[in-house]
Amino acid sequence: MPGQALPLALPLCTPEDHACVLHPSGSSGRATLAYREANGRWREIGVPVGELPQVLRVFGGAVDVYLTQNRFVNRRRIAHLLHLDALFADLDYRTVPALAALAPAQVLQLALREIEDAGKPTPSFAVSSGGAGLYLVWLHTPVPRAALPRWNACQREIYQALRRFGADRRALDAARVLRVVGTRNGKSGAFVEALTRASPAWPFDALADEWLPLTRAEVHDLRIARALRKPTAGPRARPPEGFTSETLWSTRLEDLQQLALLRGWTPIPHGYRDDWLFLAGVAMSWLAPPEVFGRELWQLARDAGGWDDAESRSRLYSVMQRARAAAAGKTVEWHGQQIDARYHFRTETIIERLDITPDEQRHLSTLIGSDVERERHRTKERERKRNAGQVKADRETYLATAAARAAQAHRLRAEGQSLRAIAEALGVSAPGVRRMLARPAVEV
């Protein structure tokens, strides 16, 4: 069973081992290595995964060395997240009086018993942070940033399950760094060491189903049941499976970044900068945990717009205030209903504010207008019918068939048949028959 200790579990003794377990050879993107230099300065470097074991080798025994659990396009920011690779919990158990005197291995055994009693999956490996606590990691198959809302939900469940062991609420975000095995803790001088071997990664969906209150299939069934209970005046579109405000804004952030690439914006130019950063900031408010939202927002504004922190605070103040209100459980009234305090925007509004053209929309996922949406629907329908064998004729055959049907409609009309009778005979609608008869008859 994935996630349980297996004979094939990997050793975890050195920084190189740690690199290979978290970010296996062949993975794409960069992991961020963070460490404290001899002069006390904090430094972060993005290292391509293929080079990570060699780079970490020189940090064996070094003081205060950290590594991201997930991979990024460049720097460790949620806006630059490439793949999610692991769930985790950082247990600062020294803050819990009943546990403060225990050794890390003892606390681990208590935590594992708590997890197993709750029927949740045990971690892939556990690491002692060198006398300051320990952390647990659940490896899973890589998933893209689009899975971030579900990943965040799993992190919150893990935090709740381990709160009484000093789980750190500030250490839930996808850009978090944790100490590297085989290095030393600068405060205690003790080595950071693995308390277990590393077992194989879970399939992400299976791991998420184990941690979340409802599996993906159960959420899907629940939505259908709710839809059936609600009376409607007509047909009502149902959002795709797994669709939430978080998934919407995750995809919108990807579209905003793709738009900047399409237009060659480095940084975002004056005239669009305020709107782009405001909308990107709104997207981040739906994705980043409250504890790190400010850090993520200021970095995004610095990278994309060249704003310093003071200017970011001034220009994005309302985004930050809305995010704080939502984190505090506050709501706002909209059309007589109480909704999340964070900003909500219609797709059409975003398209108008950024002047996104139909040609640009064809390269995006959700920031598309009705014309492009209909175009995509027609393309999908043609593909579906082609795959189902419903579309076999080429254009010439189609035109010949249409001409024959029109000629038959004219003959039946000449015989005195009604429009309804002709429609039934040809298997078309009455308006379709009218269109056939409006064109001159052509003998075939």
C-alpha positions in Angstrom: 0.0 0.0 0.0 1.4 3.4 -0.9 2.6 5.5 2.0 3.3 2.5 4.2 6.9 1.3 5.0 8.1 -1.1 2.3 11.2 -3.2 1.9 12.1 -0.8 -1.0 12.2 2.2 1.4 15.2 4.4 0.7 17.9 5.4 3.2 17.9 9.0 4.4 21.3 9.8 5.9 23.0 12.6 3.9 22.0 15.8 2.2 22.3 14.0 -1.1 19.9 11.3 0.1 17.4 14.0 1.1 17.7 15.6 -2.3 17.1 12.4 -4.2 14.1 11.4 -2.0 12.3 14.8 -2.3 13.2 15.6 -5.9 14.1 12.4 -7.8 16.4 12.4 -10.8 14.5 13.3 -14.0 12.2 15.8 -12.3 11.8 19.2 -13.9 12.1 22.6 -12.4 14.1 24.0 -9.5 14.3 23.5 -5.8 15.3 26.3 -3.5 18.2 25.8 -1.2 18.3 28.3 1.7 21.2 28.6 4.1 22.9 31.0 6.5 26.3 32.3 5.4 29.2 32.6 7.8 28.5 36.4 8.2 24.9 35.5 9.3 23.3 36.6 6.1 20.4 34.5 4.8 20.8 33.3 1.2 18.5 31.5 -1.2 19.5 29.9 -4.5 17.3 28.1 -7.1 19.0 24.8 -8.1 17.9 22.7 -11.1 16.8 19.3 -9.8 19.4 17.4 -11.8 22.2 19.4 -10.0 20.7 19.2 -6.5 22.6 16.1 -5.1 25.9 17.5 -6.2 25.2 21.0 -4.8 24.0 19.6 -1.5 27.0 17.3 -1.1 29.1 20.3 0.0 26.6 21.2 2.7 27.1 18.1 4.8 27.6 19.2 8.4 26.8 22.9 7.6 24.7 25.0 9.8 21.1 26.0 9.2 20.5 24.6 5.7 16.9 24.3 4.3 15.2 22.9 1.2 11.8 23.4 -0.5 9.5 20.4 -0.5 8.1 21.5 -3.9 9.5 22.6 -7.2 9.4 26.0 -8.9 10.0 27.7 -12.2 12.6 29.9 -10.5 12.4 31.5 -7.1 10.3 29.9 -4.3 7.1 31.7 -4.5 3.6 30.3 -5.1 3.3 32.5 -8.2 6.3 30.5 -9.6 5.2 27.1 -8.4 5.8 24.4 -11.0 4.9 21.1 -9.3 3.7 20.0 -5.8 5.6 17.0 -4.5 4.9 16.5 -0.8 2.6 17.3 2.1 4.2 18.1 5.4 3.8 19.1 9.0 6.4 20.9 11.1 5.9 20.0 14.8 7.4 22.5 17.3 6.5 20.2 20.2 8.8 22.1 22.6 5.9 24.6 22.9 3.7 21.9 24.3 4.4 21.5 28.1 3.5 17.8 28.2 5.8 17.0 25.4 8.7 19.4 25.9 10.9 16.9 27.8 10.5 14.1 25.4 13.0 13.0 22.7 12.0 13.5 19.0 11.6 9.7 18.5 9.2 9.5 21.4 7.0 12.3 20.1 7.1 10.7 16.6 5.7 7.5 18.1 2.9 9.4 19.8 2.1 11.3 16.6 2.1 8.1 14.5 -0.3 6.5 16.9 -2.6 9.5 16.7 -2.5 9.4 12.9 -3.2 5.7 12.7 -6.0 5.8 15.3 -7.7 8.5 13.1 -7.4 6.1 10.1 -5.1 8.5 8.3 -2.0 7.6 6.2 1.4 7.5 8.0 4.1 9.8 6.6 6.7 8.8 4.1 9.4 9.8 6.4 10.1 11.8 9.6 13.0 14.1 10.4 14.4 15.4 13.7 15.2 19.1 13.3 18.2 18.9 15.6 16.7 19.4 19.0 14.1 22.0 18.0 11.3 19.7 17.0 10.6 17.3 14.1 8.7 17.3 10.8 6.7 14.7 8.9 6.5 14.4 5.1 4.0 12.6 2.9 5.6 12.2 -0.6 3.2 12.1 -3.5 3.3 12.0 -7.2 4.0 15.4 -8.8 0.9 17.5 -9.6 0.8 21.0 -11.2 -0.1 24.3 -9.5 -3.7 23.7 -10.6 -4.0 21.2 -7.8 -2.9 23.8 -5.2 -6.4 24.4 -3.7 -6.8 20.6 -3.0 -3.3 20.4 -1.7 -3.9 23.4 0.6 -7.0 21.6 1.9 -4.9 18.5 2.8 -2.4 20.7 4.6 -5.1 22.2 6.7 -6.4 18.7 7.6 -2.9 17.5 8.6 -2.5 20.6 10.7 -5.7 20.0 12.6 -4.8 16.3 13.1 -1.5 17.3 14.7 -2.3 20.5 16.5 -1.8 19.0 20.0 1.8 18.1 19.0 2.7 21.7 18.3 2.0 21.7 14.5 3.1 25.1 13.2 0.2 26.9 11.4 2.8 29.2 9.7 4.4 26.2 8.0 1.6 25.2 5.7 2.3 27.0 2.5 3.7 25.4 -0.7 6.8 27.5 -0.7 7.9 26.4 2.8 11.6 25.3 3.4 12.5 22.6 6.0 15.9 21.6 7.4 18.1 19.3 5.4 19.2 15.9 6.8 22.9 15.7 7.5 23.2 19.4 8.4 23.3 21.0 11.9 20.8 23.2 13.8 22.6 26.5 14.6 20.9 27.0 17.9 21.5 23.5 19.5 24.5 22.4 17.4 22.8 19.0 17.0 22.5 17.2 13.6 19.3 17.1 11.6 18.6 13.4 11.2 16.0 11.2 9.7 14.0 9.1 12.2 12.7 6.7 9.6 13.6 5.5 6.1 11.7 7.1 3.2 8.9 5.0 1.8 7.5 5.4 -1.7 5.3 8.3 -2.8 1.5 8.1 -2.8 -0.6 8.9 -5.9 -1.7 12.4 -5.1 -5.4 11.7 -5.6 -5.3 8.7 -3.3 -3.5 10.6 -0.6 -5.9 13.5 -0.8 -8.9 11.2 -0.6 -7.4 9.7 2.6 -6.9 13.1 4.2 -10.0 15.0 3.1 -13.4 14.6 4.7 -14.9 13.7 1.3 -13.2 12.0 -1.7 -13.3 13.6 -5.1 -16.0 11.1 -6.2 -18.1 11.8 -3.1 -17.9 15.5 -3.7 -19.0 14.9 -7.3 -22.0 12.8 -6.1 -22.9 15.4 -3.5 -23.0 18.2 -6.0 -25.3 16.2 -8.3 -27.6 15.4 -5.3 -27.8 19.1 -4.4 -28.5 20.0 -8.0 -31.4 17.5 -8.1 -32.9 18.9 -4.9 -32.9 22.5 -6.2 -35.9 23.5 -8.3 -34.9 25.4 -11.5 -36.9 27.2 -14.1 -34.9 25.8 -16.9 -31.6 24.0 -17.7 -28.8 25.0 -15.4 -25.1 24.6 -16.1 -23.2 22.6 -13.5 -19.6 23.6 -12.8 -17.0 21.0 -13.8 -16.1 18.4 -11.2 -13.7 19.9 -8.6 -14.5 23.5 -9.6 -14.2 26.0 -6.7 -13.3 29.7 -6.4 -9.8 28.5 -5.5 -9.4 26.4 -8.7 -10.9 29.3 -10.8 -8.4 31.8 -9.4 -5.5 29.4 -9.7 -6.3 29.0 -13.4 -6.8 32.8 -13.8 -3.4 33.4 -12.3 -1.9 31.1 -14.9 -3.7 32.9 -17.6 -2.5 36.3 -16.3 1.1 35.1 -16.4 0.6 33.5 -19.8 -0.8 36.9 -21.1 2.3 38.7 -19.8 4.4 36.1 -21.7 2.3 36.6 -24.9 2.8 40.3 -24.8 6.5 40.1 -23.8 5.9 42.1 -20.6 9.0 42.2 -18.4 8.0 44.1 -16.2 4.3 44.9 -16.7 4.3 48.2 -18.6 2.6 51.4 -17.3 -1.0 51.5 -18.4 -1.6 47.9 -17.6 0.6 47.5 -14.5 -2.0 48.5 -11.9 -4.8 46.4 -13.3 -2.6 43.3 -13.9 -1.1 43.4 -10.4 -4.4 44.1 -8.7 -6.0 41.1 -10.5 -3.0 38.9 -9.8 -3.1 39.9 -6.2 -6.7 39.0 -6.0 -5.8 35.6 -7.4 -3.0 35.2 -4.8 -5.5 36.0 -2.0 -7.4 32.9 -3.0 -4.3 30.7 -3.1 -1.8 31.7 -0.4 -2.4 30.9 3.2 -3.1 34.1 5.3 0.2 33.7 7.2 2.3 34.1 4.0 0.0 36.1 1.8 1.8 39.4 2.4 5.2 37.9 1.5 3.8 36.3 -1.6 2.0 39.5 -2.7 4.9 41.8 -2.2 7.2 39.5 -4.1 4.8 39.2 -7.0 4.5 43.0 -7.2 8.3 43.3 -7.1 8.9 40.6 -9.8 6.1 41.6 -12.2 5.8 45.4 -11.6 9.0 46.6 -10.1 7.2 47.9 -7.0 8.9 48.0 -3.6 7.1 46.8 -0.5 5.9 50.3 0.5 4.4 51.0 -2.9 2.8 47.5 -3.0 1.2 48.1 0.5 -0.2 51.3 -0.8 -1.5 50.2 -4.1 -2.7 46.7 -3.0 -4.0 47.7 0.4 -7.6 46.8 -0.4 -6.6 43.3 -1.6 -4.7 42.7 1.6 -7.7 44.0 3.8 -10.2 41.8 2.0 -7.9 38.8 2.4 -7.5 39.5 6.2 -11.3 39.9 6.5 -11.9 36.5 4.8 -9.3 34.9 7.0 -11.2 36.2 10.1 -14.4 34.7 8.7 -16.0 37.9 7.7 -18.3 38.2 4.7 -19.8 40.9 2.5 -23.3 41.2 1.1 -23.8 40.7 -2.6 -27.3 40.6 -4.2 -28.8 39.8 -0.8 -26.4 37.0 0.0 -23.4 36.8 2.3 -20.3 35.8 0.4 -16.5 35.5 1.0 -14.9 38.9 1.7 -12.3 38.5 -1.0 -12.8 40.1 -4.4 -14.9 38.4 -7.0 -14.7 39.3 -10.7 -16.6 38.3 -13.8 -14.4 37.0 -16.6 -15.8 39.7 -18.9 -14.6 42.4 -16.5 -11.0 41.0 -16.5 -11.0 40.8 -20.3 -12.1 44.4 -20.6 -9.7 45.7 -18.0 -6.7 44.1 -19.7 -8.0 44.4 -23.3 -7.5 40.7 -24.0 -8.1 40.1 -27.7 -9.8 37.0 -29.1 -6.5 35.9 -30.6 -4.9 36.1 -27.1 -7.8 34.3 -25.5 -7.2 31.3 -27.7 -3.9 30.8 -25.8 -5.7 31.0 -22.4 -7.8 28.6 -20.3 -10.5 30.6 -18.5 -10.1 34.3 -19.5 -12.1 33.8 -22.7 -15.1 35.6 -24.1 -18.3 34.0 -25.4 -17.1 33.9 -29.0 -14.0 31.9 -28.2 -15.9 29.8 -25.8 -18.4 28.9 -28.5 -15.6 28.2 -30.9 -14.0 25.8 -28.4 -17.3 24.1 -27.8 -17.8 23.5 -31.6 -14.3 22.1 -31.9 -14.9 19.8 -28.9 -18.3 18.6 -30.4 -16.7 17.9 -33.8 -14.0 15.9 -32.1 -16.4 14.0 -29.9 -18.6 13.1 -32.9 -15.6 12.1 -34.9 -14.3 9.9 -32.1 -17.8 8.4 -31.8 -17.9 7.6 -35.5 -20.8 10.1 -36.0 -18.9 12.2 -38.5 -17.6 10.2 -41.4 -18.5 12.2 -44.5 -16.1 14.8 -46.1 -17.4 18.2 -47.1 -18.3 17.2 -50.7 -20.4 14.3 -49.5 -22.0 16.5 -46.9 -23.0 19.1 -49.5 -24.3 16.4 -51.9 -26.4 14.9 -49.1 -27.8 18.4 -48.2 -28.7 19.1 -51.8 -30.5 15.8 -52.1 -32.5 16.5 -49.0 -33.4 19.9 -50.2 -34.6 18.5 -53.6 -36.7 15.9 -51.7 -38.2 18.7 -49.6 -39.2 20.6 -52.8 -40.8 17.4 -54.3 -42.8 16.7 -51.2 -44.0 20.4 -51.1 -45.0 20.2 -54.8 -47.1 17.1 -53.9 -49.0 19.2 -51.4 -47.3 18.0 -48.2 -47.4 20.3 -45.1 -44.2 21.7 -43.6 -44.7 19.5 -40.5 -45.1 16.3 -42.6 -42.0 17.2 -44.7 -40.1 17.8 -41.4 -41.1 14.4 -40.1 -40.2 12.7 -43.3 -36.8 14.2 -43.5 -36.1 14.1 -39.7 -35.5 17.8 -39.4 -37.3 20.8 -37.8 -40.0 22.9 -39.5 -37.7 26.0 -39.7 -35.1 23.7 -41.4 -37.6 22.8 -44.0 -38.5 26.5 -44.6 -34.8 27.2 -45.2 -34.6 24.4 -47.7 -37.6 25.6 -49.6 -36.4 29.3 -49.5 -33.5 28.2 -51.8 -34.1 27.4 -55.5 -34.7 23.7 -56.2 -31.7 21.9 -57.7 -32.1 18.5 -59.4 -29.6 15.8 -58.3 
